[in-house]
């Protein structure tokens, strides 16, 4: 099948090309993102492959339908930027990958925690400037600290196993308890998790109910000097509340792998108040803040998995006209308060 692969970079092309040796699709890699201006490029491609940052609104979908596209293959679990009603109405099947590599994101979470707890970025910059001073670089041990994990799906469980290995007391919060998590930590109520945890890490989906779940009220319930890490969805955090928490010292450490504008939940209006885009320069002025570039999933194993899973979806559709990872109407209506990611 001819496939137009939008928003590619060198780290996408290599695993896709390698995986495609088993499938034989005609892949055309495009550096441009999919949007209303670039959608006409897809004319004549029965399949269009997109990433989480591509835009497939009603206008884009109409262009794809007119150009003969029958399959929209997402190399991500997220469907928030796809107008599903428009796709279904135009006869386009939307398929997604089941999830990211949980270990990749869990390890990035741990990397942020370790870098913050031992003040590694600040120390590194000092050494580069020829200053070996240890002043202000005293860190803390993870051993015997309490780690609160919000969302205990496959990623949250991988995080729990890692912190258990450091000798941490692991707590979890989820609407749907999982026996696999209980082997590594104890479930508690949301408020109790916030009150007891030295480190709070987020691994839950973004829904209308979880948007800005970490706001003024939640931060007020946390320990003074808490470490807050988010490798899940930027909009789970209220930017104004986070900034206030840093200024007051309630938040002692902050690790982010993404921010609000990267991932809006479908059907939820963009916040009209101050957003992370506005407060980012202020956040970056704090020495106890680390922000990475949405790279939690960016490992060789994870990229290979996403490429293979995406091409498997395309192959199944080409052979049968359907796919077990197709996004059905029930999924778009599914909006739990705090169901585990992964």
C-alpha positions as CSV (number, residue, x, y, z in Angstrom):
1,X,0.0,0.0,0.0
2,X,1.2,3.5,-0.8
3,X,1.6,5.4,2.5
4,X,2.3,9.1,3.1
5,X,4.2,9.3,6.4
6,X,3.9,12.9,7.7
7,X,6.1,14.6,10.4
8,X,9.1,12.3,10.0
9,X,12.6,12.8,11.1
10,X,15.7,10.7,10.7
11,X,14.9,8.8,13.9
12,X,11.5,7.9,12.5
13,X,12.7,6.9,9.0
14,X,15.3,4.4,10.1
15,X,13.0,2.1,12.2
16,X,10.1,2.4,9.7
17,X,12.4,1.4,6.8
18,X,13.8,-1.5,8.8
19,X,10.4,-2.7,9.9
20,X,8.9,-2.3,6.4
21,X,11.4,-4.9,5.0
22,X,8.9,-7.4,6.4
23,X,5.8,-5.7,5.0
24,X,6.8,-4.2,1.6
25,X,4.6,-1.0,1.7
26,X,5.5,2.0,-0.5
27,X,6.5,4.6,2.1
28,X,6.9,8.2,1.3
29,X,8.5,10.2,4.2
30,X,7.4,13.8,4.6
31,X,9.1,16.2,7.0
32,X,6.0,18.4,6.9
33,X,3.3,18.0,9.5
34,X,-0.2,17.2,8.4
35,X,-2.5,20.2,8.4
36,X,-4.9,22.1,6.1
37,X,-2.0,23.4,4.0
38,X,-0.2,20.1,3.6
39,X,-3.1,17.8,3.3
40,X,-3.3,18.1,-0.6
41,X,0.1,16.4,-0.7
42,X,-1.6,13.1,0.3
43,X,-3.7,13.0,-2.8
44,X,-3.4,9.5,-4.3
45,X,-2.2,7.9,-1.1
46,X,-4.8,5.3,0.2
47,X,-3.1,5.5,3.6
48,X,-1.8,8.5,5.5
49,X,0.4,7.9,8.6
50,X,0.5,10.7,11.3
51,X,2.1,11.4,14.7
52,X,0.5,12.9,17.8
53,X,1.3,16.5,16.7
54,X,-0.4,16.3,13.3
55,X,-3.8,18.0,12.8
56,X,-6.6,16.0,11.2
57,X,-9.6,18.3,11.7
58,X,-12.8,18.2,9.6
59,X,-11.2,20.4,6.9
60,X,-8.1,18.1,6.6
61,X,-10.3,15.0,6.7
62,X,-12.3,16.3,3.8
63,X,-9.2,16.9,1.7
64,X,-8.0,13.4,2.5
65,X,-11.3,11.9,1.5
66,X,-11.3,13.9,-1.8
67,X,-7.7,12.6,-2.5
68,X,-8.7,9.0,-2.1
69,X,-7.4,8.2,1.4
70,X,-9.1,5.3,3.1
71,X,-6.9,4.7,6.1
72,X,-5.5,7.1,8.7
73,X,-2.8,5.3,10.7
74,X,-1.7,6.9,13.9
75,X,1.8,5.9,15.2
76,X,0.6,6.9,18.6
77,X,-2.2,5.9,21.0
78,X,-3.6,9.5,21.0
79,X,-6.6,10.4,18.8
80,X,-7.1,13.9,20.3
81,X,-6.2,15.8,17.1
82,X,-8.4,13.7,14.8
83,X,-12.0,14.7,14.1
84,X,-13.3,11.1,14.4
85,X,-16.9,12.0,13.3
86,X,-15.6,13.6,10.1
87,X,-13.4,10.6,9.4
88,X,-16.1,8.1,10.0
89,X,-18.5,10.1,7.9
90,X,-16.0,10.2,5.1
91,X,-15.4,6.5,5.1
92,X,-11.9,6.8,6.5
93,X,-10.8,4.1,9.0
94,X,-8.7,5.4,11.8
95,X,-6.3,3.0,13.5
96,X,-3.8,3.7,16.3
97,X,-1.0,1.9,18.0
98,X,-1.9,0.3,21.3
99,X,0.7,2.2,23.4
100,X,4.2,3.4,23.8
101,X,7.0,1.3,25.3
102,X,6.2,1.5,29.1
103,X,9.8,1.0,30.0
104,X,11.0,3.9,27.9
105,X,8.7,6.4,29.5
106,X,9.3,4.9,33.0
107,X,13.0,5.1,32.6
108,X,12.8,8.7,31.5
109,X,10.7,9.5,34.5
110,X,13.4,8.0,36.7
111,X,16.0,9.9,34.9
112,X,14.2,13.2,35.7
113,X,13.9,12.2,39.3
114,X,17.5,11.3,39.7
115,X,18.7,14.5,37.8
116,X,16.5,16.6,40.1
117,X,17.3,14.9,43.3
118,X,21.1,15.2,42.8
119,X,20.9,18.6,41.0
120,X,22.8,17.2,38.1
121,X,22.0,19.9,35.4
122,X,23.2,22.7,37.8
123,X,26.3,20.8,38.7
124,X,27.1,20.1,35.0
125,X,26.8,23.7,34.0
126,X,29.1,24.8,36.8
127,X,31.8,22.3,35.8
128,X,31.5,23.5,32.2
129,X,32.1,27.1,33.4
130,X,35.2,25.9,35.3
131,X,33.5,26.2,38.7
132,X,33.8,23.0,40.8
133,X,32.0,24.5,43.8
134,X,29.6,22.1,45.6
135,X,27.7,25.0,47.2
136,X,23.9,24.4,46.9
137,X,24.3,20.9,45.3
138,X,23.3,18.8,48.3
139,X,20.8,16.2,47.1
140,X,18.7,13.5,48.7
141,X,18.6,9.7,48.6
142,X,15.6,8.0,47.1
143,X,15.8,5.1,49.6
144,X,12.9,5.2,52.1
145,X,11.2,8.1,50.3
146,X,7.5,7.8,49.5
147,X,6.6,7.9,45.8
148,X,3.0,8.5,44.7
149,X,2.1,7.2,41.2
150,X,-1.1,8.6,39.7
151,X,-2.3,6.2,37.1
152,X,-1.2,2.5,37.4
153,X,-1.4,1.2,33.9
154,X,1.6,-0.5,32.2
155,X,3.7,2.7,32.5
156,X,2.8,3.4,36.1
157,X,3.5,-0.3,37.0
158,X,6.9,-0.1,35.4
159,X,7.6,3.1,37.4
160,X,6.5,1.3,40.6
161,X,8.9,-1.6,40.0
162,X,11.8,0.8,39.4
163,X,11.2,2.8,42.6
164,X,10.6,-0.3,44.6
165,X,14.2,-1.3,43.5
166,X,15.5,1.9,45.1
167,X,13.9,1.1,48.4
168,X,11.0,3.5,48.1
169,X,7.6,3.3,49.7
170,X,5.3,3.2,46.6
171,X,1.7,4.4,46.7
172,X,-0.8,4.3,43.8
173,X,-4.0,6.0,42.8
174,X,-6.4,4.8,40.1
175,X,-10.1,4.3,39.5
176,X,-9.4,0.7,38.5
177,X,-7.0,-1.0,40.9
178,X,-4.7,-3.6,39.3
179,X,-3.4,-6.7,41.1
180,X,-0.1,-6.4,39.2
181,X,0.5,-3.0,40.8
182,X,-0.3,-4.2,44.3
183,X,2.7,-6.5,44.1
184,X,4.9,-3.3,44.2
185,X,2.8,-0.7,46.1
186,X,-0.4,0.1,48.0
187,X,-3.4,1.9,46.7
188,X,-4.6,5.0,48.5
189,X,-7.1,7.8,47.9
190,X,-5.9,10.7,45.7
191,X,-5.8,13.2,48.6
192,X,-3.9,10.7,50.8
193,X,-1.3,10.1,48.1
194,X,-0.7,13.8,47.7
195,X,-0.3,14.3,51.5
196,X,2.1,11.4,52.0
197,X,4.3,11.5,48.9
198,X,7.8,13.0,48.7
199,X,7.7,12.5,44.9
200,X,4.5,12.6,42.8
201,X,4.6,11.3,39.3
202,X,1.8,11.4,36.7
203,X,0.9,8.5,34.3
204,X,-2.8,8.9,33.6
205,X,-4.7,10.0,30.5
206,X,-6.0,13.5,29.7
207,X,-9.8,13.7,29.9
208,X,-12.2,16.5,30.6
209,X,-12.0,15.5,34.3
210,X,-8.2,15.1,34.6
211,X,-7.3,18.4,32.9
212,X,-5.5,20.6,35.4
213,X,-6.0,18.0,38.1
214,X,-2.8,19.3,39.7
215,X,-4.0,22.8,40.5
216,X,-4.0,25.0,43.6
217,X,-6.0,22.7,45.7
218,X,-3.9,19.6,44.9
219,X,-0.7,21.5,45.4
220,X,-1.9,22.8,48.8
221,X,-2.4,19.2,49.9
222,X,1.2,18.1,49.0
223,X,4.2,18.1,51.3
224,X,6.4,21.1,51.4
225,X,9.2,20.7,48.9
226,X,7.5,17.9,47.0
227,X,9.0,16.7,43.7
228,X,6.5,16.7,40.9
229,X,7.2,14.9,37.7
230,X,5.0,14.7,34.6
231,X,5.8,12.5,31.6
232,X,2.1,11.9,30.7
233,X,0.2,14.9,29.4
234,X,1.1,18.6,29.8
235,X,-2.5,19.7,30.5
236,X,-2.8,17.6,33.6
237,X,-1.0,20.5,35.4
238,X,-2.3,24.0,35.8
239,X,0.5,26.3,34.7
240,X,-0.4,29.2,37.0
241,X,-0.7,26.9,40.0
242,X,2.6,25.2,39.3
243,X,4.4,28.6,39.0
244,X,2.8,29.7,42.3
245,X,3.9,26.4,43.9
246,X,7.5,26.9,42.8
247,X,7.6,30.4,44.1
248,X,6.2,29.4,47.5
249,X,8.5,26.4,47.9
250,X,5.6,24.0,48.1
251,X,7.0,22.4,44.9
252,X,10.7,21.9,45.6
253,X,11.5,20.1,42.3
254,X,9.7,20.0,39.0
255,X,10.4,17.7,36.0
256,X,8.4,18.0,32.8
257,X,8.6,16.1,29.5
258,X,5.8,18.1,27.9
259,X,3.6,21.1,28.3
260,X,-0.1,22.0,27.7
261,X,-0.1,23.1,24.1
262,X,1.3,19.8,23.0
263,X,-1.8,17.7,23.7
264,X,-5.3,19.0,24.0
265,X,-8.1,16.6,24.8
266,X,-10.6,16.4,22.0
267,X,-13.7,18.4,22.8
268,X,-12.1,20.4,25.6
269,X,-11.6,24.1,24.8
270,X,-8.2,25.5,25.1
271,X,-7.6,27.3,28.4
272,X,-8.0,31.0,28.1
273,X,-5.9,31.8,31.1
274,X,-2.1,31.8,31.3
275,X,-0.7,28.6,29.7
276,X,2.6,26.9,29.9
277,X,3.7,28.8,26.7
278,X,3.3,32.0,28.7
279,X,5.0,30.8,31.9
280,X,7.7,28.6,30.3
281,X,10.4,31.3,30.5
282,X,9.6,31.8,34.2
283,X,9.7,28.1,34.9
284,X,13.1,27.8,33.2
285,X,14.5,30.5,35.5
286,X,14.3,28.1,38.4
287,X,17.3,25.9,39.1
288,X,15.1,23.2,40.5
289,X,13.1,22.7,37.2
290,X,14.0,20.4,34.3
291,X,12.0,20.4,31.1
292,X,12.8,17.9,28.3
293,X,11.4,17.9,24.8
294,X,8.7,15.2,24.9
295,X,11.3,12.5,24.6
296,X,10.0,10.0,27.1
297,X,9.1,7.6,24.3
298,X,12.2,8.4,22.3
299,X,14.3,5.3,22.7
300,X,15.4,2.8,20.1
301,X,13.2,0.1,21.4
302,X,10.1,2.3,21.6
303,X,10.6,3.7,18.1
304,X,11.0,0.2,16.7
305,X,7.9,-0.9,18.4
306,X,5.8,2.0,17.1
307,X,7.0,1.5,13.6
308,X,6.3,-2.2,13.6
309,X,2.9,-1.8,15.3
310,X,1.9,0.9,12.8
311,X,2.9,-1.1,9.8
312,X,1.1,-4.2,11.2
313,X,-2.1,-2.1,11.4
314,X,-1.7,-1.0,7.8
315,X,-1.0,-4.5,6.6
316,X,-4.1,-5.9,8.4
317,X,-6.3,-3.3,6.9
318,X,-4.9,-3.9,3.4
319,X,-5.5,-7.6,3.6
320,X,-8.9,-7.6,5.4
321,X,-10.4,-4.2,5.1
322,X,-10.5,-3.9,8.9
323,X,-8.1,-3.7,11.8
324,X,-8.4,-4.8,15.4
325,X,-6.8,-1.4,16.5
326,X,-9.4,0.7,14.7
327,X,-10.8,3.5,16.7
328,X,-14.4,2.8,17.3
329,X,-17.1,5.2,18.3
330,X,-17.2,3.9,21.9
331,X,-13.6,5.0,22.4
332,X,-14.3,8.6,21.6
333,X,-17.1,8.6,24.2
334,X,-14.9,7.0,26.8
335,X,-13.9,9.6,29.4
336,X,-13.1,8.1,32.8
337,X,-11.9,10.4,35.6
338,X,-8.6,8.6,36.3
339,X,-8.2,5.4,34.4
340,X,-4.6,4.3,33.9
341,X,-2.6,5.2,30.9
342,X,-1.2,2.3,28.9
